[in-house]
Amino acid sequence: MADSYWLEEPGPKLVSKPLSGRADVEIVGAGTTGCSAARTLAEAGLRVRVHDARTVAGGASGRNGGFALRGGAMAYDRAREWLGAEEARGYWALTERYLERLAGAVGDALRPVGSLRLAADEEERDELRREYEALREDGFDAEWREPLQAPLGRRFPAAMFHPPDASVQPARMTRRLAARAIEAGVEIVERHRVESLDELEAERVLVATDGYPSGLLGQLEGLIIPTRGQMIATEPVPEPLFPYPHYGRHGFDYWQQVKDGRILAGGFRDADMTTEFTAEEQTTPTIQRALEDFLVELVGRPLEVTQRWAGIFGLVLDFLPVVGAVPGDGRLWVSGGYSGHGNVLAFMCGDMVAKAMLGKQVPELQLFDPARLLTPA
Ligand SMILES: Cc1cc2nc3c(=O)[nH]c(=O)nc-3n(C[C@H](O)[C@H](O)[C@H](O)COP(=O)(O)OP(=O)(O)OC[C@H]3O[C@@H](n4cnc5c(N)ncnc54)[C@H](O)[C@@H]3O)c2cc1C
C-alpha cells in the first residue's frame, strides 16, 4: 500500500521508554485518538502503553484530507432535528473548544484558515442555506458566499465559509500528539498487531482503531463500518487557487492546496459506492480517474499526479462517534466511528474517553454511548 503525501514528510524520531511496571491502561491504535487519550491518562499519573500494527499516524490519521472542522459529521440543521436544539448546540460548541485546544497542542501542523463548504447545484444550495441560517441563529460564526469567483463559479452556485475551521498536516499533527504523550511517560510499541485481548496485561484496554477492524471489539465489531477513502496529490501548481479546505456535494468531494502548491483531492466514493465499504487500503482505477477528471475540470488543465493513496475510516449509521465503556465488558473501552470527520473528533473523543476512564463525569459522552448501537431504538 502506498504512503500518503503527508506520511512522506520525515517525522521526528519518536522513542519512548518501556514502562517500569505493569501498564494501567493499554491502547490499541496510535492515531489521533490513541495519542490524545494516552497523553491525558499519562498526565493524570497512569502507566500507559500504546500498540499499533503499523506506526504512529500510519492509519487514517496520516492519510486523510487534512480538514480540521468544527461540528459533527452531519449538517448542523440536521443535528438540531436529530439530537435536539440544546444537544446540537452543545456538541458544536464543544468541538469548537477542542479545535482551539488542538491548535495550541500541535503548532504549525495546523493552519487556522477556515474552510469552504460548496453547493454543487441549486438543491444543495438551499440545503446549505438552511444550515447557514441554523448556525447563525444559534450564534455560530459562518459567512454566506454567492456568487463565487473563478475557478469555483463555473461549477458551484454558492458556498458557506466556516471561519473557525483549519487545515492540518495530519501526520505531523498526530506525531506531535505522540511526542507529547511520550513526554508524559507513555510507551508506544509500533509494528505490533494485538491479536487478542489475552496478550495485554492492563486492567483496562482502549480500542482506538476507528475504521480499521481490530478484531477486539466483540459484539461492537462491524457496527463501526470500515469505509475506504481515496486521495491524490498533484504536481505543484504555481497560482494560489484553494487557500483553505474546500468540500462539496455533501462532503463527497474535498480538496485543498498545500504550501508547496500541490492540490490534494479526495472523495468520489459514490463513483463506485459498492466497492468502497471495505477495509482494503488500496486505490482503484475508477475512483482515481474520477478524482483526476474532477481536477482537470476544476483547474482547466491536466495536472501530473504524484501520489495516490487510500485510507479507511469508520462510518456509523447515526453519524455520531462511538465512545465509552463497551457494554457487558468491565475491561474494554472504545473510541472511534467519526464517520469521516475525525481530525477534531478523534482528538476530542480521545481526551474525553480518557477522562471517563479516570472516573471523571463526562456528561457530553452520553450522546456517543456505544450501548445505543446494541439496543433496538
Ligand atoms: C481518505 C480519508 C480522508 C479523510 N479526511 C478527513 C478530513 O479531511 N477531516 C477529518 O476530520 N477526518 C477525515 N478523515 C477521517 C479521519 O482521518 C479519521 O476519522 C481519524 O484519523 C481517525 O483517527 P484514529 O486515531 O481514531 O484512527 P486511525 O488513525 O485510523 O488509527 C487506527 C490505528 O489502529 C491500528 N490498528 C488497528 N487494529 C489494530 C490491532 N489489532 N493492533 C494494533 N493496531 C491496530 C491501525 O494500524 C491504525 O494505525 C478521513 C479519512 C480518510 C480515510
The ligand as an ORCA input file, in Angstrom:
! r2SCAN-3c Opt
* xyz 0 1
  C      -9.077      9.329      2.813
  C      -9.599      9.872      4.119
  C      -9.857     11.235      4.211
  C     -10.326     11.772      5.414
  N     -10.437     13.121      5.515
  C     -10.728     13.673      6.722
  C     -10.671     15.077      6.878
  O     -10.290     15.819      5.982
  N     -11.045     15.592      8.081
  C     -11.425     14.799      9.120
  O     -11.772     15.319     10.173
  N     -11.415     13.440      9.018
  C     -11.052     12.866      7.849
  N     -10.984     11.504      7.738
  C     -11.256     10.676      8.938
  C     -10.069     10.691      9.921
  O      -8.870     10.524      9.225
  C     -10.216      9.566     10.948
  O     -11.511      9.547     11.489
  C      -9.225      9.729     12.110
  O      -7.935      9.944     11.632
  C      -9.270      8.500     12.993
  O      -8.205      8.536     13.908
  P      -7.981      7.307     14.872
  O      -6.805      7.599     15.703
  O      -9.252      7.015     15.601
  O      -7.759      6.061     13.909
  P      -6.570      5.781     12.863
  O      -5.738      6.962     12.627
  O      -7.202      5.122     11.693
  O      -5.649      4.771     13.646
  C      -6.065      3.462     13.937
  C      -4.826      2.607     14.087
  O      -5.208      1.360     14.659
  C      -4.250      0.407     14.223
  N      -4.816     -0.935     14.481
  C      -5.987     -1.459     14.047
  N      -6.164     -2.698     14.563
  C      -5.080     -2.950     15.344
  C      -4.681     -4.064     16.169
  N      -5.460     -5.162     16.302
  N      -3.493     -3.991     16.827
  C      -2.708     -2.897     16.710
  N      -3.058     -1.797     15.961
  C      -4.216     -1.845     15.301
  C      -4.044      0.740     12.765
  O      -2.780      0.288     12.321
  C      -4.136      2.275     12.761
  O      -2.875      2.896     12.751
  C     -10.558     10.920      6.548
  C     -10.299      9.554      6.450
  C      -9.820      9.021      5.247
  C      -9.525      7.566      5.174
*
